[in-house]
């Protein structure tokens, strides 16, 4: 006499989700309408940004020594000195390797 056991599915008790508090919104306020003021511009004022200035071309050709010029020359000098230093080290290394190679063949 074989008896079969019935499988009983146990479900976890349902937990209530925590309630989120919803912030109440303030009623929308109507903003007063802003009055737009339009000024009448003449044609010369409207096209002012497109005016070609002759004085700017003269200052473009001038050579002035400014603080920024000094900074760039110092930066250039530092870069050139480091490049010559690196080149000197590379030449010394190549001379040493040439001496080592020539001493091995003797």
Buried (B, 14 or more C-beta within 10 A) or exposed (E): EEEEEEEEEEEEEEEEEEEEEEEEEEEEEEEEEEEEEEEEEEEEEEEEEEEEEEEEEEEEEEEEEEEEEEEEEEEEEEEEEEEEEEEEEEEEEEEEEEEEEEEEEE
